């Protein structure tokens, strides 16, 4: 069974192109994003990693570490980063896990159904799907999303979701559809009007169960 929201993510030791890491220690007190890709030196993956590299300042502003993972080895990762920089216009400063034994891919359930043989084994040439895991400083899974191998991810949406998670978990609010930083947030239905007034000040009642207020700072 795959990971569920609020599960503690697996702690593992792995080789990356930047050395050996123990995952929970690597996260430390930061937020973290683990994202997988099928193979190095492939077109869609190259554009995705370029997008992540261009957002380096944005991840840093949010206290968030990013790390990639695929079934290729360390030397391939190192060579591929040159292509990513050439095509994407930014040098990838984040590490990439060399998951050639599929341990991380299996622990995070990042393999497609067809990768499993009837006896539960996986062929050596299995490739990961495009998964994203946003992990809090408490090492718990806050959000996950999975794309097929043929569809590139929108990392602007990953960034938006990270902002919403940091707002909702840190301020005791929820965010509406399409929420962007600076927009109004939703007061949880479990909070009474009296408590909402004390905590948030002015708020707008749209429906008895839908109240909005300025985003807390």
PASEBA-1860 file (N, C-alpha, C; in nm, 3 decimals):
! residues 217
1> XXXXXXXX> 0.085/-0.120/0.000/0.000/0.000/0.000/0.088/0.124/0.000 ~ 0.050/0.225/-0.078/0.129/0.346/-0.087/0.118/0.432/0.037 ~ 0.201/0.535/0.044/0.199/0.627/0.156/0.069/0.706/0.159 ~ 0.022/0.736/0.279/-0.096/0.818/0.297/-0.056/0.951/0.360 ~ -0.141/1.052/0.339/-0.117/1.182/0.400/-0.100/1.165/0.551 ~ 0.001/1.231/0.607/0.039/1.229/0.748/0.114/1.104/0.791 ~ 0.142/1.012/0.698/0.235/0.903/0.729/0.375/0.960/0.743 ~ 0.454/0.902/0.833/0.596/0.933/0.836/0.662/0.867/0.716
9> XXXXXXXX> 0.736/0.943/0.638/0.795/0.888/0.516/0.910/0.795/0.551 ~ 0.939/0.700/0.464/1.050/0.607/0.492/1.182/0.681/0.510 ~ 1.260/0.631/0.603/1.396/0.679/0.621/1.488/0.580/0.552 ~ 1.573/0.627/0.468/1.659/0.538/0.391/1.797/0.600/0.376 ~ 1.894/0.516/0.350/2.029/0.560/0.315/2.049/0.534/0.167 ~ 2.098/0.633/0.094/2.112/0.618/-0.051/2.231/0.698/-0.102 ~ 2.281/0.655/-0.216/2.386/0.728/-0.285/2.322/0.832/-0.377 ~ 2.381/0.950/-0.380/2.339/1.055/-0.473/2.462/1.105/-0.546
17> XXXXXXXX> 2.440/1.191/-0.644/2.554/1.249/-0.715/2.631/1.348/-0.627 ~ 2.578/1.377/-0.507/2.646/1.465/-0.413/2.689/1.391/-0.287 ~ 2.693/1.258/-0.293/2.737/1.178/-0.180/2.624/1.099/-0.115 ~ 2.656/1.029/-0.008/2.561/0.944/0.062/2.473/1.028/0.155 ~ 2.345/0.999/0.157/2.252/1.067/0.248/2.172/0.965/0.328 ~ 2.133/1.004/0.450/2.028/0.936/0.524/1.910/1.031/0.521 ~ 1.799/0.989/0.466/1.695/1.081/0.422/1.644/1.173/0.533 ~ 1.607/1.119/0.648/1.554/1.204/0.754/1.659/1.304/0.803
25> XXXXXXXX> 1.783/1.262/0.810/1.890/1.355/0.849/1.908/1.463/0.743 ~ 1.896/1.424/0.617/1.910/1.521/0.507/1.799/1.625/0.513 ~ 1.677/1.584/0.544/1.566/1.678/0.557/1.593/1.775/0.671 ~ 1.638/1.724/0.785/1.664/1.809/0.901/1.537/1.879/0.948 ~ 1.545/2.010/0.965/1.430/2.089/1.009/1.361/2.160/0.893 ~ 1.391/2.120/0.772/1.337/2.186/0.653/1.211/2.115/0.603 ~ 1.140/2.182/0.514/1.045/2.114/0.427/1.127/2.046/0.318 ~ 1.070/1.945/0.255/1.143/1.875/0.150/1.048/1.830/0.041
33> XXXXXXXX> 1.102/1.825/-0.081/1.028/1.772/-0.195/1.113/1.663/-0.260 ~ 1.058/1.543/-0.263/1.120/1.430/-0.332/1.042/1.409/-0.461 ~ 1.111/1.413/-0.575/1.039/1.393/-0.701/1.115/1.295/-0.790 ~ 1.040/1.204/-0.848/1.100/1.098/-0.928/1.085/1.126/-1.077 ~ 1.171/1.062/-1.154/1.160/1.070/-1.300/1.200/0.935/-1.356 ~ 1.148/0.898/-1.473/1.174/0.765/-1.526/1.321/0.735/-1.557 ~ 1.386/0.822/-1.634/1.522/0.792/-1.679/1.600/0.921/-1.703 ~ 1.731/0.915/-1.682/1.817/1.025/-1.722/1.826/1.030/-1.875
41> XXXXXXXX> 1.867/1.145/-1.927/1.888/1.164/-2.071/1.761/1.137/-2.151 ~ 1.646/1.176/-2.095/1.520/1.165/-2.168/1.457/1.304/-2.177 ~ 1.379/1.333/-2.281/1.339/1.472/-2.310/1.250/1.537/-2.206 ~ 1.141/1.469/-2.165/1.049/1.531/-2.070/1.119/1.555/-1.936 ~ 1.193/1.456/-1.891/1.264/1.468/-1.763/1.363/1.584/-1.764 ~ 1.430/1.604/-1.875/1.528/1.712/-1.885/1.460/1.847/-1.868 ~ 1.342/1.864/-1.929/1.271/1.991/-1.914/1.222/2.010/-1.770 ~ 1.181/1.902/-1.707/1.133/1.912/-1.568/1.244/1.951/-1.473
49> XXXXXXXX> 1.358/1.887/-1.485/1.468/1.917/-1.394/1.521/2.058/-1.418 ~ 1.512/2.104/-1.542/1.546/2.243/-1.570/1.452/2.338/-1.500 ~ 1.324/2.304/-1.497/1.225/2.388/-1.429/1.253/2.394/-1.279 ~ 1.286/2.281/-1.220/1.318/2.278/-1.077/1.444/2.360/-1.048 ~ 1.543/2.349/-1.134/1.667/2.424/-1.116/1.642/2.575/-1.122 ~ 1.557/2.618/-1.213/1.528/2.762/-1.226/1.455/2.818/-1.104 ~ 1.392/2.732/-1.026/1.318/2.775/-0.907/1.402/2.768/-0.780 ~ 1.532/2.755/-0.793/1.619/2.736/-0.676/1.598/2.843/-0.570
57> XXXXXXXX> 1.589/2.969/-0.611/1.570/3.077/-0.514/1.435/3.067/-0.444 ~ 1.333/3.019/-0.516/1.200/3.006/-0.457/1.197/2.895/-0.352 ~ 1.261/2.782/-0.380/1.268/2.675/-0.280/1.340/2.725/-0.155 ~ 1.450/2.797/-0.175/1.528/2.846/-0.062/1.447/2.944/0.023 ~ 1.372/3.032/-0.041/1.291/3.129/0.034/1.189/3.060/0.123 ~ 1.147/2.942/0.084/1.044/2.869/0.158/1.105/2.764/0.251 ~ 1.236/2.767/0.267/1.302/2.672/0.357/1.283/2.528/0.314 ~ 1.290/2.504/0.184/1.256/2.373/0.129/1.373/2.316/0.049
65> XXXXXXXX> 1.407/2.191/0.078/1.509/2.119/0.002/1.440/2.034/-0.104 ~ 1.502/2.022/-0.220/1.448/1.936/-0.325/1.551/1.829/-0.360 ~ 1.501/1.712/-0.395/1.588/1.602/-0.431/1.519/1.515/-0.534 ~ 1.590/1.477/-0.638/1.536/1.391/-0.743/1.572/1.246/-0.717 ~ 1.505/1.157/-0.786/1.536/1.014/-0.776/1.501/0.946/-0.908 ~ 1.590/0.858/-0.953/1.558/0.772/-1.066/1.639/0.644/-1.053 ~ 1.616/0.552/-1.143/1.680/0.421/-1.135/1.819/0.420/-1.199 ~ 1.867/0.534/-1.246/2.000/0.541/-1.304/2.106/0.563/-1.196
73> XXXXXXXX> 2.233/0.548/-1.235/2.343/0.555/-1.140/2.399/0.695/-1.123 ~ 2.490/0.708/-1.027/2.549/0.836/-0.991/2.621/0.901/-1.109 ~ 2.699/0.826/-1.182/2.775/0.884/-1.293/2.684/0.937/-1.403 ~ 2.575/0.866/-1.429/2.477/0.915/-1.526/2.416/1.047/-1.478 ~ 2.383/1.055/-1.349/2.326/1.178/-1.294/2.421/1.295/-1.314 ~ 2.548/1.274/-1.285/2.647/1.381/-1.297/2.657/1.430/-1.442 ~ 2.661/1.337/-1.536/2.671/1.374/-1.677/2.544/1.443/-1.726 ~ 2.431/1.391/-1.682/2.302/1.444/-1.727/2.282/1.589/-1.683
81> XXXXXXXX> 2.336/1.625/-1.567/2.318/1.761/-1.517/2.373/1.865/-1.614 ~ 2.475/1.830/-1.690/2.525/1.921/-1.792/2.421/1.948/-1.899 ~ 2.350/1.843/-1.940/2.242/1.860/-2.039/2.128/1.944/-1.982 ~ 2.095/1.921/-1.854/1.986/1.996/-1.790/2.019/2.145/-1.790 ~ 2.143/2.178/-1.754/2.182/2.319/-1.752/2.180/2.379/-1.892 ~ 2.227/2.303/-1.989/2.232/2.352/-2.127/2.091/2.378/-2.181 ~ 1.999/2.286/-2.154/1.864/2.298/-2.208/1.776/2.392/-2.125 ~ 1.797/2.395/-1.993/1.707/2.467/-1.905/1.757/2.602/-1.860
89> XXXXXXXX> 1.884/2.631/-1.882/1.937/2.763/-1.849/1.973/2.784/-1.704 ~ 1.974/2.678/-1.624/2.011/2.690/-1.482/2.080/2.562/-1.438 ~ 2.179/2.577/-1.352/2.254/2.462/-1.303/2.176/2.393/-1.191 ~ 2.151/2.264/-1.201/2.078/2.193/-1.095/2.168/2.175/-0.972 ~ 2.138/2.246/-0.864/2.220/2.236/-0.744/2.173/2.129/-0.648 ~ 2.059/2.068/-0.675/2.002/1.968/-0.585/2.058/1.829/-0.617 ~ 2.058/1.739/-0.519/2.107/1.603/-0.544/2.005/1.517/-0.616 ~ 2.054/1.412/-0.680/1.968/1.312/-0.744/2.007/1.176/-0.689
97> XXXXXXXX> 1.909/1.104/-0.636/1.933/0.972/-0.578/1.953/0.870/-0.689 ~ 2.053/0.783/-0.672/2.078/0.673/-0.764/2.008/0.549/-0.710 ~ 1.887/0.527/-0.756/1.804/0.418/-0.703/1.808/0.297/-0.796 ~ 1.929/0.254/-0.831/1.941/0.144/-0.928/1.895/0.011/-0.870 ~ 1.881/0.000/-0.739/1.828/-0.122/-0.678/1.679/-0.115/-0.649 ~ 1.614/-0.002/-0.683/1.470/0.019/-0.669/1.420/0.026/-0.524 ~ 1.511/0.035/-0.427/1.466/0.036/-0.287/1.378/0.158/-0.257 ~ 1.422/0.276/-0.301/1.345/0.397/-0.274/1.216/0.397/-0.356
105> XXXXXXXX> 1.225/0.356/-0.481/1.107/0.351/-0.568/0.998/0.263/-0.509 ~ 1.037/0.149/-0.453/0.938/0.058/-0.393/0.885/0.114/-0.261 ~ 0.973/0.174/-0.180/0.931/0.227/-0.051/0.827/0.337/-0.066 ~ 0.839/0.416/-0.175/0.746/0.526/-0.199/0.640/0.491/-0.303 ~ 0.638/0.365/-0.347/0.538/0.317/-0.443/0.538/0.401/-0.570 ~ 0.657/0.416/-0.629/0.672/0.501/-0.747/0.686/0.421/-0.876 ~ 0.651/0.294/-0.874/0.659/0.212/-0.994/0.520/0.188/-1.051 ~ 0.505/0.189/-1.182/0.373/0.162/-1.242/0.333/0.016/-1.224
113> XXXXXXXX> 0.206/-0.011/-1.238/0.155/-0.146/-1.215/0.226/-0.250/-1.301 ~ 0.258/-0.213/-1.424/0.318/-0.311/-1.515/0.461/-0.345/-1.479 ~ 0.519/-0.274/-1.381/0.657/-0.302/-1.340/0.666/-0.425/-1.252 ~ 0.552/-0.473/-1.201/0.555/-0.585/-1.107/0.521/-0.717/-1.179 ~ 0.602/-0.816/-1.152/0.578/-0.949/-1.206/0.475/-1.020/-1.118 ~ 0.416/-1.132/-1.166/0.313/-1.202/-1.088/0.360/-1.241/-0.948 ~ 0.488/-1.265/-0.930/0.539/-1.306/-0.798/0.580/-1.187/-0.712 ~ 0.552/-1.064/-0.760/0.582/-0.946/-0.681/0.718/-0.885/-0.707
121> XXXXXXXX> 0.801/-0.954/-0.785/0.933/-0.899/-0.818/0.919/-0.790/-0.925 ~ 1.027/-0.715/-0.947/1.030/-0.613/-1.050/1.150/-0.635/-1.139 ~ 1.134/-0.622/-1.270/1.249/-0.636/-1.360/1.353/-0.528/-1.332 ~ 1.476/-0.559/-1.365/1.586/-0.466/-1.338/1.574/-0.336/-1.416 ~ 1.503/-0.340/-1.530/1.493/-0.220/-1.614/1.366/-0.139/-1.586 ~ 1.302/-0.162/-1.469/1.182/-0.086/-1.434/1.216/0.062/-1.419 ~ 1.120/0.147/-1.450/1.141/0.292/-1.440/1.029/0.353/-1.357 ~ 1.063/0.457/-1.282/0.965/0.522/-1.197/0.869/0.609/-1.278
129> XXXXXXXX> 0.747/0.625/-1.227/0.655/0.724/-1.282/0.694/0.861/-1.227 ~ 0.621/0.966/-1.267/0.655/1.102/-1.223/0.577/1.136/-1.095 ~ 0.639/1.109/-0.982/0.575/1.134/-0.853/0.638/1.254/-0.784 ~ 0.558/1.324/-0.704/0.605/1.436/-0.622/0.554/1.413/-0.480 ~ 0.644/1.424/-0.383/0.608/1.411/-0.243/0.655/1.537/-0.170 ~ 0.562/1.609/-0.109/0.598/1.724/-0.025/0.594/1.677/0.119 ~ 0.705/1.697/0.189/0.726/1.641/0.322/0.755/1.754/0.419 ~ 0.690/1.751/0.535/0.710/1.855/0.634/0.834/1.831/0.719
137> XXXXXXXX> 0.873/1.930/0.798/0.988/1.914/0.888/0.968/1.801/0.990 ~ 0.841/1.763/1.013/0.812/1.651/1.103/0.830/1.517/1.034 ~ 0.878/1.518/0.910/0.904/1.397/0.830/0.776/1.326/0.788 ~ 0.662/1.397/0.794/0.535/1.339/0.752/0.499/1.386/0.612 ~ 0.432/1.297/0.537/0.388/1.331/0.402/0.272/1.429/0.409 ~ 0.287/1.544/0.343/0.182/1.646/0.342/0.101/1.645/0.213 ~ 0.164/1.605/0.102/0.095/1.606/-0.027/0.171/1.514/-0.122 ~ 0.097/1.446/-0.209/0.161/1.367/-0.314/0.081/1.381/-0.442
145> XXXXXXXX> 0.148/1.372/-0.553/0.083/1.374/-0.683/0.163/1.287/-0.779 ~ 0.096/1.223/-0.871/0.162/1.131/-0.963/0.114/1.156/-1.105 ~ 0.209/1.167/-1.195/0.181/1.185/-1.337/0.234/1.063/-1.413 ~ 0.177/1.034/-1.529/0.232/0.926/-1.611/0.365/0.967/-1.673 ~ 0.434/0.874/-1.733/0.565/0.901/-1.790/0.561/1.003/-1.903 ~ 0.447/1.018/-1.968/0.439/1.102/-2.088/0.400/1.246/-2.062 ~ 0.365/1.281/-1.938/0.312/1.415/-1.908/0.407/1.487/-1.811 ~ 0.464/1.598/-1.857/0.552/1.677/-1.772/0.474/1.749/-1.664
153> XXXXXXXX> 0.537/1.764/-1.549/0.472/1.827/-1.434/0.478/1.980/-1.442 ~ 0.383/2.044/-1.377/0.379/2.189/-1.366/0.437/2.226/-1.229 ~ 0.563/2.268/-1.225/0.627/2.295/-1.097/0.583/2.428/-1.038 ~ 0.519/2.512/-1.116/0.455/2.630/-1.058/0.341/2.586/-0.966 ~ 0.270/2.480/-1.002/0.165/2.426/-0.917/0.225/2.361/-0.792 ~ 0.338/2.292/-0.806/0.404/2.235/-0.689/0.441/2.347/-0.591 ~ 0.494/2.456/-0.645/0.531/2.571/-0.562/0.407/2.631/-0.495 ~ 0.298/2.646/-0.571/0.173/2.699/-0.515/0.121/2.608/-0.404
161> XXXXXXXX> 0.126/2.477/-0.426/0.079/2.382/-0.325/0.166/2.390/-0.200 ~ 0.296/2.407/-0.218/0.386/2.423/-0.104/0.348/2.547/-0.023 ~ 0.322/2.658/-0.091/0.279/2.780/-0.022/0.151/2.756/0.058 ~ 0.056/2.687/-0.003/-0.072/2.660/0.063/-0.052/2.569/0.184 ~ 0.035/2.471/0.172/0.062/2.382/0.284/0.128/2.457/0.399 ~ 0.224/2.541/0.366/0.293/2.615/0.472/0.198/2.714/0.539 ~ 0.106/2.770/0.464/0.005/2.859/0.522/-0.092/2.781/0.611 ~ -0.146/2.672/0.559/-0.250/2.600/0.632/-0.196/2.529/0.756
169> XXXXXXXX> -0.079/2.469/0.747/-0.025/2.397/0.862/0.031/2.493/0.967 ~ 0.075/2.609/0.924/0.136/2.701/1.018/0.040/2.799/1.081 ~ -0.073/2.827/1.017/-0.163/2.932/1.063/-0.302/2.882/1.103 ~ -0.328/2.752/1.091/-0.457/2.700/1.132/-0.571/2.741/1.043 ~ -0.546/2.753/0.914/-0.649/2.791/0.818/-0.650/2.690/0.704 ~ -0.743/2.708/0.611/-0.747/2.630/0.488/-0.739/2.727/0.371 ~ -0.709/2.674/0.254/-0.700/2.761/0.136/-0.803/2.716/0.032 ~ -0.866/2.810/-0.037/-0.968/2.775/-0.137/-0.905/2.731/-0.269
177> XXXXXXXX> -0.989/2.694/-0.361/-0.943/2.655/-0.494/-0.861/2.767/-0.557 ~ -0.754/2.729/-0.622/-0.670/2.822/-0.699/-0.603/2.929/-0.612 ~ -0.594/2.906/-0.482/-0.538/3.005/-0.390/-0.395/3.040/-0.428 ~ -0.365/3.169/-0.417/-0.229/3.219/-0.436/-0.189/3.299/-0.313 ~ -0.059/3.308/-0.289/-0.008/3.382/-0.174/-0.064/3.524/-0.173 ~ -0.113/3.567/-0.056/-0.169/3.701/-0.040/-0.320/3.706/-0.049 ~ -0.382/3.602/-0.103/-0.527/3.600/-0.114/-0.591/3.555/0.018 ~ -0.721/3.579/0.030/-0.793/3.541/0.151/-0.791/3.390/0.171
185> XXXXXXXX> -0.801/3.350/0.296/-0.801/3.208/0.333/-0.934/3.173/0.398 ~ -0.955/3.045/0.421/-1.080/2.995/0.478/-1.061/2.962/0.626 ~ -1.156/3.003/0.708/-1.156/2.968/0.849/-1.219/2.829/0.864 ~ -1.152/2.736/0.931/-1.209/2.601/0.945/-1.347/2.603/1.007 ~ -1.433/2.514/0.962/-1.570/2.508/1.011/-1.577/2.473/1.159 ~ -1.472/2.412/1.212/-1.470/2.373/1.353/-1.447/2.492/1.446 ~ -1.410/2.607/1.391/-1.385/2.727/1.471/-1.514/2.809/1.479 ~ -1.558/2.841/1.600/-1.681/2.919/1.618/-1.659/3.062/1.570
193> XXXXXXXX> -1.771/3.132/1.546/-1.761/3.273/1.505/-1.688/3.355/1.612 ~ -1.717/3.325/1.738/-1.654/3.399/1.847/-1.503/3.378/1.848 ~ -1.462/3.252/1.834/-1.319/3.222/1.833/-1.253/3.278/1.707 ~ -1.325/3.272/1.594/-1.272/3.326/1.469/-1.246/3.476/1.482 ~ -1.339/3.546/1.546/-1.324/3.690/1.566/-1.202/3.720/1.653 ~ -1.184/3.639/1.758/-1.072/3.660/1.849/-0.939/3.629/1.782 ~ -0.938/3.527/1.696/-0.813/3.484/1.636/-0.776/3.561/1.510 ~ -0.878/3.587/1.427/-0.849/3.645/1.296/-0.897/3.789/1.279
201> XXXXXXXX> -0.979/3.838/1.371/-1.036/3.972/1.354/-1.155/3.966/1.259 ~ -1.161/4.058/1.166/-1.273/4.063/1.072/-1.272/3.942/0.977 ~ -1.391/3.893/0.948/-1.403/3.786/0.849/-1.534/3.801/0.775 ~ -1.544/3.735/0.661/-1.662/3.744/0.576/-1.734/3.609/0.576 ~ -1.864/3.610/0.602/-1.944/3.488/0.599/-2.014/3.477/0.464 ~ -1.974/3.382/0.385/-2.034/3.358/0.254/-2.148/3.258/0.267 ~ -2.124/3.153/0.343/-2.223/3.053/0.381/-2.198/3.021/0.528 ~ -2.293/2.962/0.598/-2.269/2.932/0.739/-2.140/2.853/0.763
209> XXXXXXXX> -2.102/2.771/0.667/-1.982/2.688/0.682/-1.864/2.738/0.598 ~ -1.881/2.853/0.531/-1.774/2.907/0.448/-1.749/3.052/0.487 ~ -1.639/3.072/0.559/-1.601/3.206/0.605/-1.457/3.233/0.561 ~ -1.432/3.352/0.514/-1.298/3.387/0.468/-1.243/3.504/0.547 ~ -1.112/3.513/0.549/-1.045/3.621/0.621/-0.912/3.650/0.553 ~ -0.852/3.762/0.590/-0.720/3.794/0.536/-0.620/3.687/0.578 ~ -0.527/3.656/0.491/-0.427/3.555/0.523/-0.339/3.605/0.638 ~ -0.326/3.525/0.745/-0.241/3.565/0.856/-0.095/3.580/0.812
217> X> -0.023/3.669/0.875/0.118/3.690/0.843/0.207/3.629/0.950
END
